[in-house]
Amino acid sequence: MMLYRYETHLHTAEVSPCASTGAAEMVGAFHRVGFTGVIVTDHFLTESPEEYQGLSWPVQVERFMSGYRLARKTGEALGVQVFFGWEMTSHPRCEDFLVYGLDEAFLLQHPEVTSLPIEDFCTLARQSGGLVIRAHPYRKAPYIAFPAQIDPDIIDGIEVNNGRSDDPENFNPKAWAYARSHPALLRTAGTDIHDAAFAGVSGMAFPYPLKDIGHFIGALRAGDGLLIIDGQVTDREGRLI
């Protein structure tokens, strides 16, 4: 069966301070490993407030989307599809949420998203046609001061595998266990890539090429999304295809 592979969780050095690889090089890396496309999910602009201070909202949005725009330009040249999303972080709990299906027009219309409580943001995003996935829900890191807490009512799904399956900081088995105890939630996998050297480690695979980010959402809801774990395609339960 022909499968089309997509990275679902990708950061660019142009926008995400934690990334070490720029958008063009990142897309080139996925082209070399045979991926059909990537979804750029840079950290939302509230993660670097000093870079946006004093700028008008349209200028902030434009700067935030610069990594995606460069990635898309490179993708058009190489034949790699590039879709837009972002990673939203709640405060003070530092819980991360992947947001798909909302575009520049949504951001320009909703400058209040930078200050909304995460519950209100998720409600607005989903009512506006977006998909919200809880990213690496059990990650442990110095910047996370609170124990894991998941509200299944404000999200559409769980990132059950982030990066390598055995990454000790992500506690992926706990994410799997939570997803299995909440079978209505969608399941995704993504590399959470910050360095091009890890291109192809994780992501999603589909039996057809995706048309756009809306098609990605529809394919997930239809149950057509397979998981890529440690470079291998698995079914929704993590069993090798």
N, C-alpha and C positions, 0 to 999 in steps of 0.2 A: 504494500500500500504506500502510495506517495504521500509524504507528510511535509508540511510547511512549518518551519520553526520560527518562533518569535521570542525575543527577550521582552519581558514584561516589567522589569524594574531596573532602570538604567539612569546613571547620573553623569553629567558632563562637568568638566573642570571650569567651563565658562560661567556656570551658575551655581553649582553645588561646591562649597568650599572644601568638602571632604574628598572630592574626586581628584584623581591625579592625571586623568586622560581627557583630552579635549574631544569635542563632539565629532569632528571629522575623523580623527584617528579611531575613535570608538566604532563608528559605523564601518570603517574599513576593516576592523578586526572581525566584525560579524559577517561581513562579506566574505572574508577569507575562510571562515569556518562553515559557510554554506547556509547561514540563516536567511530566511526570506525577509524578515523585518524586525524592527525594534520599537519599543514604546519608551520615549524619553520621559522619565519621571523625576525631574530635578526637585530638590528640596524647595518647598514653597518660599516665597520671598520674605516671610516673617522669620526665617531662620538666619537671615543676615540683615537685620534692620538698619545697621549703620551704612550699608551700601545704598539704601534706598531713601535715607532720610533727606527731606527737603525736596524730593522729586514729586512731580504730579503723578496721579494715579495712572494715567495712560503711559507715561514714561516708565514707571515701575513695572507695569505689565510687559511692556516691550523689552525691557532689560531681562526680566524673568524668562521670557520666551526665546532669548537669544541662542541658548544652547540647542533648543529644539530646531530653530530655524536653520542653524548651521548644519545640524545633523540631517535635516531634510534635504538641504541643498546637496550635501555629499551623497545622500542616499539616491537622489535622482540621477546623479552622475554614475553611480555604481550599480543601480538596479536593486537597491535595498529599500523596502518600504519603511517609512518613519512616521509614527503616530505620536500624538501629544497626550500627556497626562502629567500628574505631579504627585509628590509625597507631602502630605499635610501632617504636621506634628502638633499634638495637643499640649497645652501648658496649664499647670505645671507638671503634668504627669509624664510628658515626653512619650506619648503613645503615637505610633506612626500609622497613617492611613494612605493607601494608594487610591488615587482618584482618576477615573477614566471616563471619557465621554463628554467632558465639558471643555469648552474652547475659549479662545480669546474674547469672543463676544460676551460669554458668561462672566469672565473676570472683569471686563470693562463695565458691565452692568451692575456688578456687586462688589464695590470697594469695601463693603462691611465685612467681607469674609476674613480679613486679617484680624478681626477682633471678636468674631463669634465664638461662643463656647462650642466645643467639638460636637456636642449633641445637636446643636442648632445648625452647625455647618453641614453635618451629615444629612440632616433632614432636608436642608435646602438643596444640597447636591443631588440627592436621590429624586426629589420632586422635580428637579430640572433635567432629569434624564441621565444623570451620572451614575456610575457604579462605584461603590466604596468597598475596598478590601482592607482588612486589618493586616498590616505588614508585620512580619516577625514578632508576633504578640508576646513571646516569652523571652525575648532578648534580654541579656544582662550586660550592662555597660556602665562605666562611671557616671555618664550623664543621666542615667535612669535611676531616680531615687525612690521609686515606688514599686511595690510588687505588681505583677501582671494582673490586669483587670480587663475583662472583655464584656461588652454589652452587645449581645447578638441582635438586639432590636434596632440598632442604628447602622448596621453594616449589611453588606450583601454577601460577603465571603471572607475567607481566611487564606492567607499565604501560608500554605502548609509546609513548603520547603523554600527556605531562603539561602541562597548560595550553595555551599556543599552540604550534603545530607548530614555529615558528621561534625559540622561547625559547632564547637562547644559553647559559643556565646549565644547561639540562636535557640537552642533547645527545640529543634524542629520536631522531635517525637512528641513533645507536649502540644505543639500546634496540631499535629495529626490527631492526637487523642481528643482534643477539643472539637475539631472538625467532625470527627466520627460521632461524637456525642450530640452534634447539632447537624444532622444530615441535610437540612434544608439550605445550609450555607454553601455557596460556591467554593471551590478549591482552586488555588492558583499556585504556581511556582515561579520564582524569578531569581536571577543571580544577585540582584542588588549590586550591580557592577559599578565599581569606581575606577578600576584599572583594566585596560584592554586585554591584559594577559589572561584574564579569566573569561573571555568571551566563549560562550557555548556551554558553560557549566550547568546552567539551569534555564528555565523558561517554559513555554507552552508550545504544543504542536497541534496542528489542525489538518484534516484531510483535504482541505482546499485553501487556496490563498485568500487572505482577508482583503476586503475592499477598503475598509476604513475602520476607525476606532469603534463606530457603532456596530459594525459587523463583528468585531472582536467581542463586544458585550453580548450580542445576540448568539454568537457561537458558544460562549460560556454558558449562557442560560439554556441553550439547547442541549447541553451535555456533550458537545463535540470537541471540547478542549482536553487534550492529553497533557500530562505533566512531563517535563524534562528534568531529570534528577541525575546529577553527576554525569551529564552528557548523554544519558540514555532515556529513551521515551518509555513512559509507564502509563498505566490507566489511572483512573481517579483514585484507586486504592494503593497506588505505588507499585503495582505489579508490572514487570517488564512486558512490553508489547513484542 
